[in-house]
Amino acid sequence: METKAIKASLEAYAKAYCSKNIEAMMDLFDNSDNISVIGTGADELCVGLNEVRDLFLRNFEEATATAFNWDWLDIRISENHAVAAVTVTIHLEHNGNELKVPIRWTVVLKNKNGKWVWIHRNASTAASNQDDGQAYPKDTEL
């Protein structure tokens, strides 16, 4: 049952992101300033409600997401905290082009009064200069 609620929060995130609904996005997060988001951009290191909100608003200005395709999901629950490890392909419209962006997420949630709320989300992309089966990049200059 708890796993189902966490999956539902991921779907709610996708729906809010695609509709650019900042209030619905922020409702997924704990309403304290004790939240953080790390995005794929070099400057996307956000702590607190205002910084997280500003990051999402910037994302909404730059592109429009049209779909989230969930590829892989692993959820681990320990008492009132959970971690969701996810791979997702986000379909975007950006500068007149359609993009498919493969993303890896780690979402940390806590159960607050019976509702799973996000307290941290980290996004990354797979290293493009690293071969399958290799632990480190081929190129020594990163």
C-alpha positions as CSV (number, residue, x, y, z in Angstrom):
1,M,0.0,0.0,0.0
2,E,2.8,2.4,0.9
3,T,4.6,1.6,-2.4
4,K,1.4,2.4,-4.3
5,A,1.2,5.9,-2.6
6,I,4.8,6.6,-3.5
7,K,4.3,5.6,-7.1
8,A,1.2,7.9,-7.1
9,S,3.4,10.8,-6.0
10,L,5.7,10.2,-8.9
11,E,2.7,10.3,-11.3
12,A,1.5,13.4,-9.6
13,Y,4.9,15.0,-10.2
14,A,4.8,14.1,-13.9
15,K,1.3,15.5,-14.3
16,A,2.1,18.7,-12.5
17,Y,5.4,19.2,-14.4
18,C,3.7,18.6,-17.8
19,S,0.9,21.1,-16.9
20,K,3.4,23.6,-15.4
21,N,1.4,23.6,-12.3
22,I,3.8,25.1,-9.7
23,E,1.3,24.8,-6.8
24,A,0.7,21.1,-7.5
25,M,4.5,20.6,-7.8
26,M,5.2,22.3,-4.5
27,D,2.4,20.3,-2.8
28,L,4.4,17.2,-3.3
29,F,7.2,18.5,-1.2
30,D,7.3,18.9,2.6
31,N,6.0,22.4,3.3
32,S,9.0,23.2,5.5
33,D,12.2,24.8,4.3
34,N,13.9,21.5,5.0
35,I,13.9,20.3,1.3
36,S,16.5,20.2,-1.4
37,V,16.7,19.5,-5.2
38,I,19.7,18.8,-7.3
39,G,19.1,19.0,-11.0
40,T,21.2,18.2,-14.0
41,G,22.4,21.7,-14.6
42,A,25.7,22.9,-13.0
43,D,23.9,25.6,-11.0
44,E,20.9,23.5,-10.0
45,L,21.6,23.1,-6.3
46,C,18.5,24.2,-4.4
47,V,17.7,24.3,-0.7
48,G,14.4,25.5,0.7
49,L,10.9,26.2,-0.7
50,N,11.8,29.4,-2.6
51,E,14.9,28.0,-4.3
52,V,13.1,24.8,-5.3
53,R,10.1,26.8,-6.6
54,D,12.3,29.1,-8.6
55,L,14.1,26.1,-10.2
56,F,10.8,24.6,-11.4
57,L,9.6,28.0,-12.7
58,R,12.8,28.3,-14.7
59,N,12.3,24.8,-16.1
60,F,8.8,25.7,-17.1
61,E,10.0,28.8,-18.9
62,E,12.6,26.9,-20.9
63,A,10.7,23.9,-22.1
64,T,7.3,22.1,-22.0
65,A,7.3,18.5,-20.9
66,T,4.7,16.4,-22.7
67,A,5.2,13.0,-21.2
68,F,7.1,11.0,-18.6
69,N,7.9,7.4,-19.5
70,W,9.0,5.4,-16.4
71,D,11.7,2.9,-17.3
72,W,12.8,1.4,-14.0
73,L,11.7,1.9,-10.4
74,D,13.0,0.6,-7.0
75,I,11.3,1.8,-3.8
76,R,12.8,1.1,-0.4
77,I,10.8,2.0,2.8
78,S,12.2,2.2,6.3
79,E,9.7,3.2,8.9
80,N,8.6,6.7,8.0
81,H,11.1,7.4,5.3
82,A,11.5,6.0,1.7
83,V,13.8,6.2,-1.2
84,A,12.6,5.9,-4.8
85,A,15.3,5.2,-7.4
86,V,14.0,5.9,-10.9
87,T,14.9,6.0,-14.5
88,V,12.6,8.0,-16.6
89,T,12.5,9.5,-20.2
90,I,11.0,12.9,-20.2
91,H,9.6,14.1,-23.5
92,L,10.0,17.8,-24.0
93,E,9.3,20.6,-26.5
94,H,12.3,23.0,-26.4
95,N,12.9,25.8,-29.0
96,G,10.6,24.1,-31.5
97,N,12.3,20.7,-31.2
98,E,11.0,17.5,-29.6
99,L,13.5,16.0,-27.2
100,K,13.7,12.8,-25.2
101,V,15.8,13.2,-22.1
102,P,16.8,10.1,-20.1
103,I,17.1,11.0,-16.5
104,R,18.0,9.1,-13.3
105,W,16.3,10.2,-10.1
106,T,16.7,9.6,-6.5
107,V,13.7,10.8,-4.5
108,V,13.8,10.8,-0.7
109,L,10.4,11.0,1.0
110,K,9.0,11.0,4.5
111,N,5.6,10.1,5.7
112,K,4.1,13.1,7.3
113,N,0.7,12.7,8.9
114,G,-0.1,9.7,6.6
115,K,1.0,11.4,3.3
116,W,4.3,10.7,1.6
117,V,6.1,14.1,0.9
118,W,9.3,14.7,-0.9
119,I,12.2,16.1,1.0
120,H,14.9,15.6,-1.6
121,R,15.2,14.9,-5.4
122,N,18.4,14.4,-7.2
123,A,18.5,14.2,-11.0
124,S,21.4,13.0,-13.1
125,T,22.2,11.7,-16.6
126,A,24.3,8.7,-17.4
127,A,27.9,9.4,-18.4
128,S,28.1,9.6,-22.1
129,N,31.9,8.9,-22.2
130,Q,31.7,5.7,-20.3
131,D,31.3,2.3,-21.9
132,D,28.8,-0.3,-20.6
133,G,30.5,-2.5,-18.1
134,Q,33.1,0.1,-17.2
135,A,33.2,1.9,-13.9
136,Y,35.0,5.0,-15.1
137,P,35.0,7.3,-18.1
138,K,37.1,6.5,-21.2
139,D,38.3,10.1,-21.4
140,T,40.5,11.3,-18.5
141,E,39.5,14.9,-19.1
142,L,36.0,15.5,-17.7
